[in-house]
């Protein structure tokens, strides 16, 4: 602020104002500090232009000055620069008044490093627009040197020597109204070359060089910003992050001055930029060296910051990682809770234990976080990144795989035990469940597992009930005591032993039941069928058809068909009872017929009447015994014997039935003959000999007036 004179009391008051701006930027408002600095810079330049009497310029020169000042004003009002970047840009302008003007490039690099890539444009523009009024004055003095001829080649990057020599004195005091302008502030001899230059067309020759200067500064500084940005992108890799941040200022400090020197030199010829610079080989080397030193300072600064802040940064990183670990734990706990609720048979003990261990580790880290050393914090970060986080992230997949494996295991069990059930001949099996592919989602795997478990429970209950009914039926068929199965598979399911429960039903119960009892039931049923076959020819057609149907139904017997076999045996006993009932009805009808002829039983003997008692006994046995195969076979054998005897006796009694049917006619014939004769020989009657004897005996039995002589076979009337 003391370089371009304006403020009084230099350098004490200038230092005082600088300190105020510094503390304002730190403790109050960086924007306020930057704004006040911009105002001081603008007023200082206007103050110097006023001292060179630019107000006396002709319209052409006045327009040039007003445009340059106006552009600077607009930029200072619109540019949103960070306070440090603004101060560096102003410092780069101030250093142009010294022999070390070439260091301004290094300060622009510093501004780019401090303000970032987005600040390069505003910093470069602020530098160039601030330089325009100063370059106008400097080129005005250069045009009046020597023979006073006006040079047509402007100078844009040089030490502002002439401006420094002829700079107007500062205000004598803060109150400009009391002190007014200092003595010698307006000097026509000093102002003349400036006025002449600004009034000439050569002033407009500065437009292109200044634009080129702005572009060169922007491009050079952009190189620094771009390199910093690229290195920041690469710093996402943990191992190279710190190193890249350290060397970033150093690399930018090398690239930027090289780019500036190359561009400012290549664009200087009259055919391109038409300007001159004061750069020499030494000044270029000094520029690069100074830039390197500045870059090294920033590198050292970054290293110091990293060293001082590394413990706190590590602590913050640990806290952030703990927060992310806790989120992962919450997610995993939710998945575990869902899995335990939906798939209680699966043991997730190892996963629960892993989470508990991690939670314990997190608790220990939290307790020691405030006092941990940098090395300890780094070890924790490594542990969280390389061990704990991967374990938690892999847990959902481990849960999914575990559910799918258990699902496929149960599916394979179902297939295996269904084969066992099919071997027994049971037409009821566990529901088939296609093996699950490994790429299904976790929720779908849980849903499929729950569905399979529900189906296993439902199928098992139904198959077990069928087993108990079948086992009871088998016990009835084989005359064995009724014994319940010792273990209900539902109890195994309650303790999540699905493998044991399904195996118990399929193998321990059904398959063993089939293998153990198949020979016996085949033998018993075969014996029953063998006993039925002879009976078919001895019974009526209706019974014969039913017996044939029953025999067909009993073919290929198995223990699993015990319920059906028992039903057939019960139907068989019913059929036999009905058949015996029809036989009993035949005997009853015959008895009624015989009783209708009084005394007929004295002359005719019916053998069939002797079977009634035996028929009753057999019928009662058939109904009173259990439907076991052995008992039923014995009863059928007895019925067969009875029916064979009944058939023979029935044939023997058929002739007596014929005799009885002709009895009324025979009685009439004998009565008529005895009316004519006193005695009648049996042989004279128109009947077969046996029938004639029967009729004669029956007639004599029912008529007291007659007598039958067995020896002579003659029936005689007593009162003849």
Secondary structure, 3 states (H helix, E strand, C coil): CCCCCCCCCCCHHHHHHHHHHHHHHHHHCHHHHHHHHHHHHHHHHHHHHHHCCHHHCCHHHHHHHHHHHHHHHHHHHHCCCCHHHHHHHHHHHHHHHCCCHHHHHHHHHHHHHHHCHHHHHHHHHHHHHHHHHHHHHHHHHHHCCCCCCCCCCEEEECCCHHHHHCCCCCCCCCCHHHHCCCCCCCCHHHHHHHHHHHHCHHHHHHHHHHHHHHHHHHHHHHHHHHHHHHHHHHCCCHHHHHHHHHHHHHHHHHHHHHHHHHHHHHCCCCCCCCEEECCCHHHHHHHHHHHHHHHHHHHHHHHHHHHHHHHHHHHHHHHHHHHHHHHHHHHHHHHHHHHHHHCCCCCCHHHHHHHHHHHHHHHHHHHHHHHCCHHHHHHHHHHHHHHHHHHHHHHHHHHHHHHHHHHHHHHHHHHHHHHHHHHHCCCCCCCCCCCCCCCCCHHHHHHHHHHHHHHHHHHHHHHHHHHHHHHHHHHHHCCCCCCCCCCCHHHHHHCCCHHHHHHHHHHHHHHHHHHHHHHHHHHHHHHHHHHHHHHHCCCCHHHHHHHHHHHHHCCCCCHHHHHHHHHHHHHHHHHHHHHHHHHHHHHHHHHHHHHCCCCHHHHCCCHHHHHHHHHHHHHHHHHHCCCCHHHHHHHHHHHHHHHHHHHHHHHHHHHHHHHHHCHHHHHHHHHHHHHHCCEEEHHHCCCCHHHHHHHHHHHHHHCCCEEEECCCCEEEECCC
